[in-house]
Amino acid sequence: MPLEAAPAHRAELTLVLDVVRRQLLGRQLCTRDVVDHVREDDVVPELLFEELDVVEEVGPIDALLERRVVPRQLLDVPQDDAVVTRLQLLVRLHAQPAQVLLRRAGLREERACYLGLARPEPRRVPGQLVAALPCLLLVHRTPPWLNGAIIGQRRDADLLRYNAPRPYRNPGGTRVLPEVKANYGKLRNLINGEWVEPDASGWLDVENPATTGVIAQVPLSTPSEVNDAVAAAKQAFLTWRETPPVLRARSLFTLKGLMEQHFEEFARTIVQEHGKTIEDARGETRRAIENVEVAAGIPTLMQGYGLENIAPSIDAEAVRQPIGVFGIIGPFNFPLMVPNWFIPYAIATGNTVVVKPSEQTPLSQTRMAELALEAGIPAGVLNVVHGAKDAVDALLEHPDVRGISFVGSSPVARYVYTKASAEGKRVQCGGGAKNFLVAMPDAHLDSAIDNMMGSIFGAAGQRCLAGSVVVTVGGAYESVRDRLAEGARNLKLGYGLDETVGMGPVISQRSLDRVLGYIDKGVEEGADLIVDRRSARQDEELAGYFAGPCVFDGVEPQMAIAREEIFGPVAGIMRADSLDEAIGHIEALPFGNAASIFTASGAAAREFRHRVTAGNIGVNVGVAAPMAFFPFGGMKDSFFGTLHAQGREVVDFFTDRKVVISRWF
């Protein structure tokens, strides 16, 4: 069906980014589309369809649904007589309205470059970006503004009209994805390449926090089972360390490919075990895979250095060598990504590992171990032992475990660091955080609010990089307060497999009680609770552990909600007269994991990044999460150890340097 034959009366148009989207991204993004979120009453700002080349007609929508070319949940418009046509669109956009359009579609700004909107072709129009966007076009009925653009009757005055800033909103309706499994059964331990029935001291239920339904059972493994896993890892180390780095890297490349193939399975499993939205889960999966990819560069990362003739006829070289068995202890909040800050690098450098996943979210890490075996990683190199504190203590105390990598709360991180260090082990322990977001008067509010919303309420606030307190400087106060409050009121809660949901539950009833306790404490200490959705679970008839987003105004530095890690969807707004005062509030905290500033001033940004004591600094970024090739770690009570996760530092952690001095006669 040629495009010009489409009916010209008012209705909608949906862009469905098919396989091409995954080619552009190298991953599956959220299945929200873009143009579907353009409202006819406000006209698309500066969006011109320059060329429309019909590549091929794909066929009626019903046939496509039968063949699963287009997932049914993508399409929330009437489908009668709809025909899908494959097109090549050349789209010209001004950068700012493109961001507005993406935000309205529920995509974060940084996604623009992946969608092709900020990847210009060689020719450039001043102030504009030109990009080819291959797609599937579901032609149902077309709105008048698009017909005008197609036939050359565009209304420049309308098309170039800049929309007023709009508050953060989630799209209406539902788009619910199927679960991977309803129940994963009783989990087993992976020891020496075999999935072993546990000799457990008991079992814990693994709940889906959005429904409270039991989706698996995890064994409380005994110290004896930890000993078996360590023994297998120690034996495997003898041959794995002798495996050439190139061959170790090939195993990781194979693992990366398998994880890409199972990308959506990983993401949906994370939603089931953790409760975060599918968009957040896909982001976590991508970051987990990126670490495998970076670790596969170990032939370069692990190189030493040398110098000839340090003295007459004497040469010197420094080489890196693997150390032995490492224990990896994962947190519940990023069950796939955080263990992958360590596992791929430990394996790539020639070490072997015993992984203890979180007993609350053990499923995605278990699945990765299955794929690791399929990728050809030898038996004993990667072992998985489920359990709780007894299993952790067994790893910390075992004499054959040479090092420990851990991420969790600061009190537990301090405990792990102290205990493992006393045993003579290498230790890197990531702890908790209290991250401040500073809004300057010159901040771009559209971008700032979107970033703040994602930072504060993403993963229901259960991440060590989550924003917790917004410090408004000078005249930024009222706009930030009002926009942030409106965003929190409009945030849609629900099960993360519904793609229209903006926030899921917290992990457990215990976490819910803690979050609600902090909210009560904030009220008692005199803060003004301007958004109160504590009763969302009852008001919106939600089955899971939902703590609705809450926003406090009038927060003072001495209050508990301004100093302690809440690990939930609670924001505090604090006022400061100057950037210097705002930095002073941050520096008074015991934590130093992350901090962000929103400003158009390079001078303010530079002062902030120079003076703030935090391991991860964001400038106009709400979640300052470094890519896999940069180190990740905090300062002060947010980190215990010397070498951080990811990047070159983690290679240093998993290797010893040996200096060889040679003289030949």
C-alpha positions, 0 to 999 in steps of 0.5 A: 500500500503506497503511502499516498494512498492512505486515508487523509482524515484525522487519526494516528500514525505509529512508528514501530522500530523493528529489527532495525532498532536493535541494529542501531542500538545493538540491543532491544530498547523499550518498545514505546514508539516515538511518533505515536506520542505526538499530539495533533493539537500541538503540532510536531515541533520542527519535524520535517519528513524530507523523503519517504521511499517505500522499500517494500510492502510487508503486508496486512497487520494480522498476518504480521501478528501471526508471524510475530514480525510485529509483537502485538503489544507494540500496537495500541491503535485500532488495527482494522485494515491496517497495512504495514509498509517498510520505509526509509525515512530521512528525518530532519530535526532540531536537536531540542524539539527532538529531545522533547519528542523523545521524552514525551515518548518515555525515552530518556534524552541520551537515547536520541543518539542511539535512535539515529536522531543524533547521528547525522549523515555527512550533509548538515543543515545549520542548526539541524540534524539529518539522519536516516531512520529505517523503520516499519510504518503502520499506516492506519490513518494519518493526521493532517500535519503529516499529509501536509508534509508529504505533499509539500504543503507544510505549514512552516509557522506551525511546524517550527513552533516551539512547544512550551515545556511539558511536565514528566508524564508516562503514556496511558494504557498498558503494554504488558509483556509476558513473563519468562517463567511463572516459577523457576523452581528450586535453584541449585548450586554450580560447582565444578561445572555441575548443577548440584542439588544443595545440601541446604540448611533451609530454603528461602522463597524468592518473591516477585515484589510486584505481586508478592507471588513466589517465583523460586526457592533459593537454598541456604547453602552450608559452609561445606558447600562453599568449601566444595566450590572453593576447592573446585575453583582452586583446582581449575585455577591451575590450568585456567591461569595457563590458558592464553589470554586470547583464548580466555577472551574468546570464551568471553566473546562467546558469552557476550554473544549468548547474552545478546541472544538472550537479552530480552529474557535477562531483562524480563527475568530481572523485572520478575525478581527485582520489580524494576521497570522493563526499561530499567532492566534492559539498561541493566542488561546492557551494562552487564553485557558491556562489562563482558565485552570490555573484559574480552579486551584482556590481551590489551588490558593485562599487558605489562611493560619493559625497558631494555638496558636499564644497566649494561646488558640488563633488561627489565620487564613488569608482567601481570599474573593472576592470583587465584580464587576470588569471592564475588558477593552480589547485591539485590538491586542490580543482580546481573550488572553489579556481579559483572563489574567483577566476574568477567574481569576475574575470569579474563585475567586468569582467576577463578571465582565463587559467586554468591548472588543475592538470595532475594534476586538470584535468577538472572545471575544463575542464568548467566552461569548457565550461558557461561558453561554453554560459552565454553568456560571450563568447569570450576572457573565459574562457580555459584553458591546460593545462600545468606550470611553463613555462605558469605562468612564462609567465603570471607574466612576461607584460606584459599579465597585470595580476594573479595568483591562486594557491593551493598550497604555501608554497614555491611560493606564495612563488616565484609572489608574488616573481616576479609582484610583481617584474613589477609585478602584483597578486598573491594567493597562498595557501600551506600550513598546519599547523593545530592542533585544541585539545580542552578538558576540557569539549568535547562529545566526540561532536561533537569527535571527528566534527569532528576525523575529518573535519578530519584525514582528509577528502580524505586530509588533502590540504587547507590547512584540514586538522587535523594536530595535536590538542592536548589540554588537561588531562583531555581527553587520554585520551578524545580519544586513545582515540576518535580512534585507534578512529576511525582504525582503523575508517575504511574506505578505497577508491574514493570513488565507493563511498558507504560509503568514508570516505577515498580515496587521496593524489594520486600516488606522489610524495605517498604517498612523502612522507607515508610519509617523514614517518611514518618521521621521526615514529617516528625522532624518538620519537613513539608511532605508536598507529595504523599503517595505512601498509601498508593498500594491501597489507593491504587489496589497494587498487590506488591511492595509499593511505596509511592513516590514522595517529595519533601520540601523544607528539608534541613541538613540535620534531618535524617532524610537529608543525611541517611540512605533511604533506598526508596522513592523519596526526594527531599528539596533543600534550598541554598543561596549559593553554589558554595553553600550547596557544595558545603551541604554535600561535603558534610555528608559521610558518603561520597558515591555520587553528586550531580549539578544542573547548569549552563555554566562551565565555571559552575560545573568546573568548580563543582567537579573539582570540589565535591568529594564523590567518586562519580560526578554528573554534569547535567546528568542525573545518574552518573554511572560510568561505562564499563571501561571507566572505574566505578567506585565511591569515596568516604563511607561509600567505598572500602578498599583501594581499587574500584570496580570496572575498567583498568582498576579492576584489572589491577585488583585481579592481578599481581605485578611481577618484575623480571630483571634479566642478564644474558651472557 
